[in-house]
Amino acid sequence: MVKAIARQARELTPEQRKFLKAQAHALKPVVMIGAQGLTEAVIQEAGRALAAHELIKIRVLGDDREARETYLAELCATLGASPVQHIGKLLLLYLAAEKPRLRLP
C-alpha cells in the first residue's frame, strides 16, 4: 500500500463544501477506479491530480455503494485529502496546495 502523507485531512465547513461543489460542477473526472478496485497506481494518480488541481472528481466503475464509500475514506486517509461529496459513482476530493488557488470562504 502507499505510504500515508503526513498532512491531516482538513475538516470542511458546510459553506466550504457548498463552494467546492459549485467549483467542481464543470469538472470532468480525472481518475477512474475500475474492476481492480483501489490499487496503488490509482492512489498515486489521484495524489498527482490533487497536487496539480486541488479539487478532483473520481469516477468509480462499480455498482457497490459500500465499496465507493470505502474508496473515498481510504483515499482521503492515504492522501490527506478532504472528502467533499460522494454522489452516485462520483467522488469529489479536495487538498489545498501549498500556494492554494482556490480561496475557501
CORTA-V111294 format. One record per helix or strand of 2 or more residues. SS is the DSSP state (H for helix, E for strand). FROM is the first residue (numbers start at 1). LEN is the number of residues. If there is no record, write none. Layout:
ss={SS & SS}
from={FROM & FROM}
len={LEN & LEN}
This chain:
ss={H & E & H & E & H & E & E}
from={14 & 31 & 40 & 55 & 65 & 82 & 90}
len={11 & 3 & 14 & 6 & 15 & 6 & 5}
